[in-house]
Amino acid sequence: MRDLVIAVSLILLFLFPIACTHAEGPASRPNLLFILTDDQCWDAMGCMGNTIIQTPNIDKLAARGVLFRNHFVTSSICCVSRA
C-alpha cells in the first residue's frame, strides 16, 4: 500500500505543473492521467476480481477510465528498487 501511495504521489507531482499551465478554453491536447500501481500480483485490486482486498478508489477510477487486463513485463522488479 505504501508503494501505491508513493507511485500515485509521484505521478501527481509531475502532472500538477502541466495541468496548471493550460489556459482557459478548448484544450489542444487530450487531458490524460496515467495511474500505475506497482509491486502487486495481477489480482491485488478489487477491479481485477479480488473479493477480499478492498480498493474502492482504484475501482472507481478503473470503472470510469481504461483498465488494462492483458499486459506483460520483461522483469518483475518494482519501481522503488529501480530508483
PyMOL Python script that loads the backbone (N, CA, C, O; Angstrom):
from pymol import cmd

cmd.read_pdbstr("""\
ATOM      1  N   MET A   1       0.820  -1.192   0.000  1.00  0.00           N
ATOM      2  CA  MET A   1       0.000   0.000   0.000  1.00  0.00           C
ATOM      3  C   MET A   1       0.870   1.265   0.000  1.00  0.00           C
ATOM      4  O   MET A   1       0.535   2.260  -0.643  1.00  0.00           O
ATOM      5  N   ARG A   2       2.000   1.209   0.736  1.00  0.00           N
ATOM      6  CA  ARG A   2       2.895   2.356   0.781  1.00  0.00           C
ATOM      7  C   ARG A   2       3.464   2.654  -0.600  1.00  0.00           C
ATOM      8  O   ARG A   2       3.597   3.816  -0.986  1.00  0.00           O
ATOM      9  N   ASP A   3       3.802   1.599  -1.346  1.00  0.00           N
ATOM     10  CA  ASP A   3       4.335   1.793  -2.699  1.00  0.00           C
ATOM     11  C   ASP A   3       3.295   2.422  -3.607  1.00  0.00           C
ATOM     12  O   ASP A   3       3.628   3.248  -4.457  1.00  0.00           O
ATOM     13  N   LEU A   4       2.026   2.031  -3.433  1.00  0.00           N
ATOM     14  CA  LEU A   4       0.947   2.605  -4.239  1.00  0.00           C
ATOM     15  C   LEU A   4       0.831   4.098  -3.966  1.00  0.00           C
ATOM     16  O   LEU A   4       0.710   4.892  -4.899  1.00  0.00           O
ATOM     17  N   VAL A   5       0.869   4.479  -2.710  1.00  0.00           N
ATOM     18  CA  VAL A   5       0.765   5.897  -2.347  1.00  0.00           C
ATOM     19  C   VAL A   5       1.942   6.682  -2.913  1.00  0.00           C
ATOM     20  O   VAL A   5       1.764   7.791  -3.415  1.00  0.00           O
ATOM     21  N   ILE A   6       3.131   6.118  -2.837  1.00  0.00           N
ATOM     22  CA  ILE A   6       4.317   6.793  -3.377  1.00  0.00           C
ATOM     23  C   ILE A   6       4.203   6.953  -4.885  1.00  0.00           C
ATOM     24  O   ILE A   6       4.493   8.021  -5.424  1.00  0.00           O
ATOM     25  N   ALA A   7       3.778   5.885  -5.571  1.00  0.00           N
ATOM     26  CA  ALA A   7       3.677   5.945  -7.037  1.00  0.00           C
ATOM     27  C   ALA A   7       2.645   6.974  -7.482  1.00  0.00           C
ATOM     28  O   ALA A   7       2.907   7.766  -8.387  1.00  0.00           O
ATOM     29  N   VAL A   8       1.475   6.968  -6.851  1.00  0.00           N
ATOM     30  CA  VAL A   8       0.429   7.927  -7.228  1.00  0.00           C
ATOM     31  C   VAL A   8       0.878   9.350  -6.890  1.00  0.00           C
ATOM     32  O   VAL A   8       0.635  10.273  -7.667  1.00  0.00           O
ATOM     33  N   SER A   9       1.527   9.534  -5.745  1.00  0.00           N
ATOM     34  CA  SER A   9       2.008  10.871  -5.366  1.00  0.00           C
ATOM     35  C   SER A   9       3.018  11.400  -6.372  1.00  0.00           C
ATOM     36  O   SER A   9       2.955  12.566  -6.762  1.00  0.00           O
ATOM     37  N   LEU A  10       3.949  10.552  -6.793  1.00  0.00           N
ATOM     38  CA  LEU A  10       4.940  10.998  -7.773  1.00  0.00           C
ATOM     39  C   LEU A  10       4.304  11.369  -9.105  1.00  0.00           C
ATOM     40  O   LEU A  10       4.681  12.361  -9.729  1.00  0.00           O
ATOM     41  N   ILE A  11       3.344  10.571  -9.532  1.00  0.00           N
ATOM     42  CA  ILE A  11       2.656  10.871 -10.794  1.00  0.00           C
ATOM     43  C   ILE A  11       1.936  12.205 -10.692  1.00  0.00           C
ATOM     44  O   ILE A  11       2.013  13.025 -11.607  1.00  0.00           O
ATOM     45  N   LEU A  12       1.229  12.430  -9.573  1.00  0.00           N
ATOM     46  CA  LEU A  12       0.503  13.685  -9.411  1.00  0.00           C
ATOM     47  C   LEU A  12       1.447  14.877  -9.312  1.00  0.00           C
ATOM     48  O   LEU A  12       1.138  15.953  -9.824  1.00  0.00           O
ATOM     49  N   LEU A  13       2.592  14.700  -8.661  1.00  0.00           N
ATOM     50  CA  LEU A  13       3.555  15.798  -8.563  1.00  0.00           C
ATOM     51  C   LEU A  13       4.094  16.204  -9.925  1.00  0.00           C
ATOM     52  O   LEU A  13       4.330  17.386 -10.176  1.00  0.00           O
ATOM     53  N   PHE A  14       4.291  15.226 -10.806  1.00  0.00           N
ATOM     54  CA  PHE A  14       4.790  15.545 -12.143  1.00  0.00           C
ATOM     55  C   PHE A  14       3.697  16.129 -13.031  1.00  0.00           C
ATOM     56  O   PHE A  14       3.993  16.950 -13.899  1.00  0.00           O
ATOM     57  N   LEU A  15       2.436  15.725 -12.835  1.00  0.00           N
ATOM     58  CA  LEU A  15       1.358  16.199 -13.692  1.00  0.00           C
ATOM     59  C   LEU A  15       0.761  17.517 -13.228  1.00  0.00           C
ATOM     60  O   LEU A  15       0.173  18.234 -14.038  1.00  0.00           O
ATOM     61  N   PHE A  16       0.890  17.860 -11.950  1.00  0.00           N
ATOM     62  CA  PHE A  16       0.282  19.086 -11.444  1.00  0.00           C
ATOM     63  C   PHE A  16       0.780  20.342 -12.149  1.00  0.00           C
ATOM     64  O   PHE A  16      -0.046  21.168 -12.538  1.00  0.00           O
ATOM     65  N   PRO A  17       2.097  20.533 -12.335  1.00  0.00           N
ATOM     66  CA  PRO A  17       2.548  21.736 -13.053  1.00  0.00           C
ATOM     67  C   PRO A  17       2.052  21.783 -14.496  1.00  0.00           C
ATOM     68  O   PRO A  17       1.794  22.865 -15.023  1.00  0.00           O
ATOM     69  N   ILE A  18       1.916  20.641 -15.131  1.00  0.00           N
ATOM     70  CA  ILE A  18       1.413  20.597 -16.506  1.00  0.00           C
ATOM     71  C   ILE A  18      -0.041  21.025 -16.542  1.00  0.00           C
ATOM     72  O   ILE A  18      -0.447  21.780 -17.426  1.00  0.00           O
ATOM     73  N   ALA A  19      -0.837  20.542 -15.575  1.00  0.00           N
ATOM     74  CA  ALA A  19      -2.257  20.872 -15.535  1.00  0.00           C
ATOM     75  C   ALA A  19      -2.476  22.352 -15.247  1.00  0.00           C
ATOM     76  O   ALA A  19      -3.455  22.931 -15.718  1.00  0.00           O
ATOM     77  N   CYS A  20      -1.590  22.969 -14.488  1.00  0.00           N
ATOM     78  CA  CYS A  20      -1.743  24.380 -14.114  1.00  0.00           C
ATOM     79  C   CYS A  20      -1.335  25.338 -15.221  1.00  0.00           C
ATOM     80  O   CYS A  20      -1.661  26.522 -15.136  1.00  0.00           O
ATOM     81  N   THR A  21      -0.645  24.888 -16.244  1.00  0.00           N
ATOM     82  CA  THR A  21      -0.164  25.786 -17.287  1.00  0.00           C
ATOM     83  C   THR A  21      -1.156  25.959 -18.432  1.00  0.00           C
ATOM     84  O   THR A  21      -0.928  26.794 -19.308  1.00  0.00           O
ATOM     85  N   HIS A  22      -2.246  25.198 -18.454  1.00  0.00           N
ATOM     86  CA  HIS A  22      -3.215  25.321 -19.540  1.00  0.00           C
ATOM     87  C   HIS A  22      -4.032  26.600 -19.384  1.00  0.00           C
ATOM     88  O   HIS A  22      -4.506  26.928 -18.296  1.00  0.00           O
ATOM     89  N   ALA A  23      -4.181  27.310 -20.494  1.00  0.00           N
ATOM     90  CA  ALA A  23      -5.034  28.486 -20.495  1.00  0.00           C
ATOM     91  C   ALA A  23      -6.491  28.061 -20.609  1.00  0.00           C
ATOM     92  O   ALA A  23      -6.792  26.928 -20.986  1.00  0.00           O
ATOM     93  N   GLU A  24      -7.390  28.981 -20.279  1.00  0.00           N
ATOM     94  CA  GLU A  24      -8.809  28.659 -20.403  1.00  0.00           C
ATOM     95  C   GLU A  24      -9.171  28.522 -21.876  1.00  0.00           C
ATOM     96  O   GLU A  24      -8.555  29.138 -22.745  1.00  0.00           O
ATOM     97  N   GLY A  25     -10.179  27.703 -22.135  1.00  0.00           N
ATOM     98  CA  GLY A  25     -10.607  27.472 -23.496  1.00  0.00           C
ATOM     99  C   GLY A  25     -10.411  26.017 -23.862  1.00  0.00           C
ATOM    100  O   GLY A  25      -9.978  25.212 -23.037  1.00  0.00           O
ATOM    101  N   PRO A  26     -10.731  25.682 -25.101  1.00  0.00           N
ATOM    102  CA  PRO A  26     -10.607  24.284 -25.521  1.00  0.00           C
ATOM    103  C   PRO A  26      -9.143  23.823 -25.522  1.00  0.00           C
ATOM    104  O   PRO A  26      -8.243  24.549 -25.943  1.00  0.00           O
ATOM    105  N   ALA A  27      -8.943  22.625 -25.049  1.00  0.00           N
ATOM    106  CA  ALA A  27      -7.584  22.079 -24.980  1.00  0.00           C
ATOM    107  C   ALA A  27      -7.128  21.628 -26.357  1.00  0.00           C
ATOM    108  O   ALA A  27      -7.902  21.049 -27.119  1.00  0.00           O
ATOM    109  N   SER A  28      -5.876  21.896 -26.668  1.00  0.00           N
ATOM    110  CA  SER A  28      -5.343  21.461 -27.952  1.00  0.00           C
ATOM    111  C   SER A  28      -4.868  20.015 -27.891  1.00  0.00           C
ATOM    112  O   SER A  28      -4.715  19.362 -28.923  1.00  0.00           O
ATOM    113  N   ARG A  29      -4.634  19.512 -26.666  1.00  0.00           N
ATOM    114  CA  ARG A  29      -4.212  18.127 -26.475  1.00  0.00           C
ATOM    115  C   ARG A  29      -5.179  17.442 -25.521  1.00  0.00           C
ATOM    116  O   ARG A  29      -5.808  18.106 -24.697  1.00  0.00           O
ATOM    117  N   PRO A  30      -5.304  16.120 -25.620  1.00  0.00           N
ATOM    118  CA  PRO A  30      -6.183  15.428 -24.669  1.00  0.00           C
ATOM    119  C   PRO A  30      -5.613  15.494 -23.254  1.00  0.00           C
ATOM    120  O   PRO A  30      -4.397  15.514 -23.066  1.00  0.00           O
ATOM    121  N   ASN A  31      -6.492  15.526 -22.278  1.00  0.00           N
ATOM    122  CA  ASN A  31      -6.099  15.571 -20.878  1.00  0.00           C
ATOM    123  C   ASN A  31      -6.056  14.137 -20.353  1.00  0.00           C
ATOM    124  O   ASN A  31      -7.102  13.523 -20.145  1.00  0.00           O
ATOM    125  N   LEU A  32      -4.856  13.600 -20.137  1.00  0.00           N
ATOM    126  CA  LEU A  32      -4.683  12.215 -19.714  1.00  0.00           C
ATOM    127  C   LEU A  32      -4.054  12.146 -18.333  1.00  0.00           C
ATOM    128  O   LEU A  32      -3.178  12.942 -17.997  1.00  0.00           O
ATOM    129  N   LEU A  33      -4.507  11.195 -17.544  1.00  0.00           N
ATOM    130  CA  LEU A  33      -3.900  10.903 -16.257  1.00  0.00           C
ATOM    131  C   LEU A  33      -3.628   9.409 -16.224  1.00  0.00           C
ATOM    132  O   LEU A  33      -4.557   8.604 -16.284  1.00  0.00           O
ATOM    133  N   PHE A  34      -2.368   9.038 -16.129  1.00  0.00           N
ATOM    134  CA  PHE A  34      -1.964   7.633 -16.118  1.00  0.00           C
ATOM    135  C   PHE A  34      -1.585   7.259 -14.700  1.00  0.00           C
ATOM    136  O   PHE A  34      -0.635   7.812 -14.147  1.00  0.00           O
ATOM    137  N   ILE A  35      -2.319   6.325 -14.101  1.00  0.00           N
ATOM    138  CA  ILE A  35      -2.030   5.871 -12.746  1.00  0.00           C
ATOM    139  C   ILE A  35      -1.543   4.435 -12.826  1.00  0.00           C
ATOM    140  O   ILE A  35      -2.223   3.555 -13.354  1.00  0.00           O
ATOM    141  N   LEU A  36      -0.362   4.223 -12.296  1.00  0.00           N
ATOM    142  CA  LEU A  36       0.252   2.901 -12.304  1.00  0.00           C
ATOM    143  C   LEU A  36       0.418   2.439 -10.872  1.00  0.00           C
ATOM    144  O   LEU A  36       1.058   3.118 -10.069  1.00  0.00           O
ATOM    145  N   THR A  37      -0.149   1.298 -10.545  1.00  0.00           N
ATOM    146  CA  THR A  37       0.106   0.716  -9.238  1.00  0.00           C
ATOM    147  C   THR A  37       1.213  -0.305  -9.415  1.00  0.00           C
ATOM    148  O   THR A  37       1.283  -0.989 -10.436  1.00  0.00           O
ATOM    149  N   ASP A  38       2.074  -0.405  -8.420  1.00  0.00           N
ATOM    150  CA  ASP A  38       3.288  -1.179  -8.584  1.00  0.00           C
ATOM    151  C   ASP A  38       3.430  -2.218  -7.487  1.00  0.00           C
ATOM    152  O   ASP A  38       2.860  -2.080  -6.405  1.00  0.00           O
ATOM    153  N   ASP A  39       4.195  -3.255  -7.780  1.00  0.00           N
ATOM    154  CA  ASP A  39       4.598  -4.264  -6.805  1.00  0.00           C
ATOM    155  C   ASP A  39       3.407  -5.061  -6.270  1.00  0.00           C
ATOM    156  O   ASP A  39       3.286  -5.274  -5.063  1.00  0.00           O
ATOM    157  N   GLN A  40       2.539  -5.493  -7.169  1.00  0.00           N
ATOM    158  CA  GLN A  40       1.374  -6.291  -6.790  1.00  0.00           C
ATOM    159  C   GLN A  40       1.258  -7.483  -7.726  1.00  0.00           C
ATOM    160  O   GLN A  40       1.786  -7.474  -8.838  1.00  0.00           O
ATOM    161  N   CYS A  41       0.560  -8.502  -7.257  1.00  0.00           N
ATOM    162  CA  CYS A  41       0.231  -9.588  -8.185  1.00  0.00           C
ATOM    163  C   CYS A  41      -0.963  -9.128  -9.027  1.00  0.00           C
ATOM    164  O   CYS A  41      -1.560  -8.094  -8.725  1.00  0.00           O
ATOM    165  N   TRP A  42      -1.312  -9.854 -10.047  1.00  0.00           N
ATOM    166  CA  TRP A  42      -2.296  -9.402 -11.030  1.00  0.00           C
ATOM    167  C   TRP A  42      -3.686  -9.189 -10.446  1.00  0.00           C
ATOM    168  O   TRP A  42      -4.456  -8.395 -10.987  1.00  0.00           O
ATOM    169  N   ASP A  43      -4.031  -9.872  -9.359  1.00  0.00           N
ATOM    170  CA  ASP A  43      -5.391  -9.744  -8.816  1.00  0.00           C
ATOM    171  C   ASP A  43      -5.416  -9.067  -7.453  1.00  0.00           C
ATOM    172  O   ASP A  43      -6.270  -9.388  -6.626  1.00  0.00           O
ATOM    173  N   ALA A  44      -4.503  -8.141  -7.203  1.00  0.00           N
ATOM    174  CA  ALA A  44      -4.405  -7.500  -5.894  1.00  0.00           C
ATOM    175  C   ALA A  44      -5.342  -6.309  -5.728  1.00  0.00           C
ATOM    176  O   ALA A  44      -5.234  -5.579  -4.743  1.00  0.00           O
ATOM    177  N   MET A  45      -6.250  -6.101  -6.660  1.00  0.00           N
ATOM    178  CA  MET A  45      -7.205  -4.997  -6.558  1.00  0.00           C
ATOM    179  C   MET A  45      -8.609  -5.519  -6.807  1.00  0.00           C
ATOM    180  O   MET A  45      -8.797  -6.525  -7.491  1.00  0.00           O
ATOM    181  N   GLY A  46      -9.585  -4.833  -6.248  1.00  0.00           N
ATOM    182  CA  GLY A  46     -10.973  -5.233  -6.431  1.00  0.00           C
ATOM    183  C   GLY A  46     -11.410  -5.197  -7.888  1.00  0.00           C
ATOM    184  O   GLY A  46     -12.199  -6.040  -8.315  1.00  0.00           O
ATOM    185  N   CYS A  47     -10.909  -4.231  -8.658  1.00  0.00           N
ATOM    186  CA  CYS A  47     -11.297  -4.117 -10.064  1.00  0.00           C
ATOM    187  C   CYS A  47     -10.772  -5.271 -10.910  1.00  0.00           C
ATOM    188  O   CYS A  47     -11.233  -5.473 -12.033  1.00  0.00           O
ATOM    189  N   MET A  48      -9.823  -6.020 -10.388  1.00  0.00           N
ATOM    190  CA  MET A  48      -9.299  -7.188 -11.099  1.00  0.00           C
ATOM    191  C   MET A  48      -9.948  -8.491 -10.623  1.00  0.00           C
ATOM    192  O   MET A  48      -9.526  -9.578 -11.019  1.00  0.00           O
ATOM    193  N   GLY A  49     -10.968  -8.381  -9.778  1.00  0.00           N
ATOM    194  CA  GLY A  49     -11.722  -9.559  -9.374  1.00  0.00           C
ATOM    195  C   GLY A  49     -11.487 -10.040  -7.959  1.00  0.00           C
ATOM    196  O   GLY A  49     -12.082 -11.036  -7.549  1.00  0.00           O
ATOM    197  N   ASN A  50     -10.644  -9.368  -7.204  1.00  0.00           N
ATOM    198  CA  ASN A  50     -10.383  -9.795  -5.829  1.00  0.00           C
ATOM    199  C   ASN A  50     -11.543  -9.369  -4.944  1.00  0.00           C
ATOM    200  O   ASN A  50     -11.920  -8.197  -4.931  1.00  0.00           O
ATOM    201  N   THR A  51     -12.115 -10.324  -4.200  1.00  0.00           N
ATOM    202  CA  THR A  51     -13.254 -10.021  -3.335  1.00  0.00           C
ATOM    203  C   THR A  51     -12.834  -9.762  -1.890  1.00  0.00           C
ATOM    204  O   THR A  51     -13.659  -9.334  -1.083  1.00  0.00           O
ATOM    205  N   ILE A  52     -11.584 -10.010  -1.549  1.00  0.00           N
ATOM    206  CA  ILE A  52     -11.116  -9.834  -0.180  1.00  0.00           C
ATOM    207  C   ILE A  52     -10.483  -8.457   0.016  1.00  0.00           C
ATOM    208  O   ILE A  52     -10.805  -7.753   0.973  1.00  0.00           O
ATOM    209  N   ILE A  53      -9.591  -8.077  -0.884  1.00  0.00           N
ATOM    210  CA  ILE A  53      -8.909  -6.784  -0.784  1.00  0.00           C
ATOM    211  C   ILE A  53      -9.864  -5.688  -1.232  1.00  0.00           C
ATOM    212  O   ILE A  53     -10.480  -5.801  -2.292  1.00  0.00           O
ATOM    213  N   GLN A  54      -9.993  -4.639  -0.447  1.00  0.00           N
ATOM    214  CA  GLN A  54     -10.903  -3.546  -0.762  1.00  0.00           C
ATOM    215  C   GLN A  54     -10.113  -2.346  -1.275  1.00  0.00           C
ATOM    216  O   GLN A  54      -9.323  -1.747  -0.545  1.00  0.00           O
ATOM    217  N   THR A  55     -10.336  -2.011  -2.528  1.00  0.00           N
ATOM    218  CA  THR A  55      -9.683  -0.857  -3.154  1.00  0.00           C
ATOM    219  C   THR A  55     -10.743   0.003  -3.838  1.00  0.00           C
ATOM    220  O   THR A  55     -10.761   0.079  -5.066  1.00  0.00           O
ATOM    221  N   PRO A  56     -11.623   0.650  -3.080  1.00  0.00           N
ATOM    222  CA  PRO A  56     -12.764   1.351  -3.695  1.00  0.00           C
ATOM    223  C   PRO A  56     -12.377   2.513  -4.603  1.00  0.00           C
ATOM    224  O   PRO A  56     -13.029   2.730  -5.624  1.00  0.00           O
ATOM    225  N   ASN A  57     -11.339   3.260  -4.261  1.00  0.00           N
ATOM    226  CA  ASN A  57     -10.970   4.407  -5.092  1.00  0.00           C
ATOM    227  C   ASN A  57     -10.353   3.975  -6.417  1.00  0.00           C
ATOM    228  O   ASN A  57     -10.679   4.535  -7.464  1.00  0.00           O
ATOM    229  N   ILE A  58      -9.472   2.991  -6.380  1.00  0.00           N
ATOM    230  CA  ILE A  58      -8.906   2.464  -7.627  1.00  0.00           C
ATOM    231  C   ILE A  58     -10.005   1.819  -8.462  1.00  0.00           C
ATOM    232  O   ILE A  58      -9.993   1.939  -9.687  1.00  0.00           O
ATOM    233  N   ASP A  59     -10.959   1.135  -7.822  1.00  0.00           N
ATOM    234  CA  ASP A  59     -12.067   0.505  -8.543  1.00  0.00           C
ATOM    235  C   ASP A  59     -12.915   1.548  -9.270  1.00  0.00           C
ATOM    236  O   ASP A  59     -13.329   1.327 -10.408  1.00  0.00           O
ATOM    237  N   LYS A  60     -13.174   2.683  -8.617  1.00  0.00           N
ATOM    238  CA  LYS A  60     -13.945   3.758  -9.255  1.00  0.00           C
ATOM    239  C   LYS A  60     -13.196   4.315 -10.465  1.00  0.00           C
ATOM    240  O   LYS A  60     -13.783   4.541 -11.523  1.00  0.00           O
ATOM    241  N   LEU A  61     -11.887   4.532 -10.292  1.00  0.00           N
ATOM    242  CA  LEU A  61     -11.100   5.035 -11.420  1.00  0.00           C
ATOM    243  C   LEU A  61     -11.075   4.044 -12.574  1.00  0.00           C
ATOM    244  O   LEU A  61     -11.158   4.441 -13.736  1.00  0.00           O
ATOM    245  N   ALA A  62     -10.964   2.765 -12.263  1.00  0.00           N
ATOM    246  CA  ALA A  62     -10.948   1.734 -13.306  1.00  0.00           C
ATOM    247  C   ALA A  62     -12.291   1.654 -14.018  1.00  0.00           C
ATOM    248  O   ALA A  62     -12.339   1.416 -15.225  1.00  0.00           O
ATOM    249  N   ALA A  63     -13.382   1.851 -13.283  1.00  0.00           N
ATOM    250  CA  ALA A  63     -14.717   1.786 -13.893  1.00  0.00           C
ATOM    251  C   ALA A  63     -14.971   2.970 -14.829  1.00  0.00           C
ATOM    252  O   ALA A  63     -15.681   2.832 -15.825  1.00  0.00           O
ATOM    253  N   ARG A  64     -14.398   4.124 -14.514  1.00  0.00           N
ATOM    254  CA  ARG A  64     -14.624   5.331 -15.319  1.00  0.00           C
ATOM    255  C   ARG A  64     -13.611   5.511 -16.445  1.00  0.00           C
ATOM    256  O   ARG A  64     -13.848   6.279 -17.377  1.00  0.00           O
ATOM    257  N   GLY A  65     -12.484   4.808 -16.361  1.00  0.00           N
ATOM    258  CA  GLY A  65     -11.429   5.015 -17.349  1.00  0.00           C
ATOM    259  C   GLY A  65     -11.107   3.748 -18.104  1.00  0.00           C
ATOM    260  O   GLY A  65     -12.006   3.009 -18.505  1.00  0.00           O
ATOM    261  N   VAL A  66      -9.844   3.499 -18.296  1.00  0.00           N
ATOM    262  CA  VAL A  66      -9.356   2.335 -19.025  1.00  0.00           C
ATOM    263  C   VAL A  66      -8.612   1.432 -18.045  1.00  0.00           C
ATOM    264  O   VAL A  66      -7.773   1.892 -17.271  1.00  0.00           O
ATOM    265  N   LEU A  67      -8.928   0.158 -18.091  1.00  0.00           N
ATOM    266  CA  LEU A  67      -8.266  -0.832 -17.243  1.00  0.00           C
ATOM    267  C   LEU A  67      -7.620  -1.863 -18.152  1.00  0.00           C
ATOM    268  O   LEU A  67      -8.309  -2.543 -18.913  1.00  0.00           O
ATOM    269  N   PHE A  68      -6.311  -1.982 -18.079  1.00  0.00           N
ATOM    270  CA  PHE A  68      -5.595  -2.944 -18.905  1.00  0.00           C
ATOM    271  C   PHE A  68      -5.633  -4.311 -18.230  1.00  0.00           C
ATOM    272  O   PHE A  68      -5.093  -4.478 -17.137  1.00  0.00           O
ATOM    273  N   ARG A  69      -6.260  -5.278 -18.865  1.00  0.00           N
ATOM    274  CA  ARG A  69      -6.408  -6.611 -18.284  1.00  0.00           C
ATOM    275  C   ARG A  69      -5.432  -7.630 -18.868  1.00  0.00           C
ATOM    276  O   ARG A  69      -5.319  -8.738 -18.342  1.00  0.00           O
ATOM    277  N   ASN A  70      -4.741  -7.288 -19.923  1.00  0.00           N
ATOM    278  CA  ASN A  70      -3.817  -8.217 -20.567  1.00  0.00           C
ATOM    279  C   ASN A  70      -2.508  -7.474 -20.816  1.00  0.00           C
ATOM    280  O   ASN A  70      -2.361  -6.786 -21.826  1.00  0.00           O
ATOM    281  N   HIS A  71      -1.564  -7.615 -19.897  1.00  0.00           N
ATOM    282  CA  HIS A  71      -0.316  -6.879 -20.004  1.00  0.00           C
ATOM    283  C   HIS A  71       0.832  -7.749 -19.528  1.00  0.00           C
ATOM    284  O   HIS A  71       0.635  -8.715 -18.790  1.00  0.00           O
ATOM    285  N   PHE A  72       2.030  -7.396 -19.959  1.00  0.00           N
ATOM    286  CA  PHE A  72       3.208  -8.205 -19.673  1.00  0.00           C
ATOM    287  C   PHE A  72       4.378  -7.286 -19.292  1.00  0.00           C
ATOM    288  O   PHE A  72       4.411  -6.114 -19.667  1.00  0.00           O
ATOM    289  N   VAL A  73       5.320  -7.836 -18.551  1.00  0.00           N
ATOM    290  CA  VAL A  73       6.538  -7.102 -18.208  1.00  0.00           C
ATOM    291  C   VAL A  73       7.742  -7.958 -18.563  1.00  0.00           C
ATOM    292  O   VAL A  73       7.652  -9.183 -18.639  1.00  0.00           O
ATOM    293  N   THR A  74       8.863  -7.296 -18.779  1.00  0.00           N
ATOM    294  CA  THR A  74      10.081  -8.045 -19.089  1.00  0.00           C
ATOM    295  C   THR A  74      10.714  -8.620 -17.840  1.00  0.00           C
ATOM    296  O   THR A  74      11.329  -9.686 -17.884  1.00  0.00           O
ATOM    297  N   SER A  75      10.566  -7.917 -16.722  1.00  0.00           N
ATOM    298  CA  SER A  75      11.057  -8.426 -15.442  1.00  0.00           C
ATOM    299  C   SER A  75      10.172  -7.867 -14.337  1.00  0.00           C
ATOM    300  O   SER A  75       9.638  -6.765 -14.459  1.00  0.00           O
ATOM    301  N   SER A  76      10.023  -8.609 -13.290  1.00  0.00           N
ATOM    302  CA  SER A  76       9.099  -8.182 -12.221  1.00  0.00           C
ATOM    303  C   SER A  76       9.824  -7.437 -11.110  1.00  0.00           C
ATOM    304  O   SER A  76       9.714  -7.798  -9.938  1.00  0.00           O
ATOM    305  N   ILE A  77      10.549  -6.421 -11.473  1.00  0.00           N
ATOM    306  CA  ILE A  77      11.264  -5.594 -10.495  1.00  0.00           C
ATOM    307  C   ILE A  77      10.457  -4.319 -10.301  1.00  0.00           C
ATOM    308  O   ILE A  77      10.049  -3.685 -11.274  1.00  0.00           O
ATOM    309  N   CYS A  78      10.225  -3.944  -9.054  1.00  0.00           N
ATOM    310  CA  CYS A  78       9.358  -2.796  -8.786  1.00  0.00           C
ATOM    311  C   CYS A  78      10.087  -1.465  -9.019  1.00  0.00           C
ATOM    312  O   CYS A  78      11.314  -1.418  -9.106  1.00  0.00           O
ATOM    313  N   CYS A  79       9.300  -0.388  -9.115  1.00  0.00           N
ATOM    314  CA  CYS A  79       9.845   0.963  -9.365  1.00  0.00           C
ATOM    315  C   CYS A  79      10.803   1.397  -8.261  1.00  0.00           C
ATOM    316  O   CYS A  79      11.825   2.029  -8.529  1.00  0.00           O
ATOM    317  N   VAL A  80      10.467   1.055  -7.016  1.00  0.00           N
ATOM    318  CA  VAL A  80      11.302   1.512  -5.906  1.00  0.00           C
ATOM    319  C   VAL A  80      12.713   0.920  -6.006  1.00  0.00           C
ATOM    320  O   VAL A  80      13.693   1.625  -5.766  1.00  0.00           O
ATOM    321  N   SER A  81      12.823  -0.340  -6.350  1.00  0.00           N
ATOM    322  CA  SER A  81      14.156  -0.940  -6.455  1.00  0.00           C
ATOM    323  C   SER A  81      14.899  -0.417  -7.685  1.00  0.00           C
ATOM    324  O   SER A  81      16.129  -0.379  -7.674  1.00  0.00           O
ATOM    325  N   ARG A  82      14.188  -0.010  -8.749  1.00  0.00           N
ATOM    326  CA  ARG A  82      14.861   0.574  -9.910  1.00  0.00           C
ATOM    327  C   ARG A  82      15.383   1.961  -9.597  1.00  0.00           C
ATOM    328  O   ARG A  82      16.414   2.374 -10.128  1.00  0.00           O
ATOM    329  N   ALA A  83      14.686   2.678  -8.747  1.00  0.00           N
ATOM    330  CA  ALA A  83      15.118   4.037  -8.393  1.00  0.00           C
ATOM    331  C   ALA A  83      16.375   3.982  -7.558  1.00  0.00           C
ATOM    332  O   ALA A  83      16.898   5.023  -7.160  1.00  0.00           O
TER     333      ALA A  83
END
""", "prot")
cmd.dss("prot")
cmd.show_as("cartoon", "prot")
cmd.util.cbc("prot")
cmd.orient("prot")
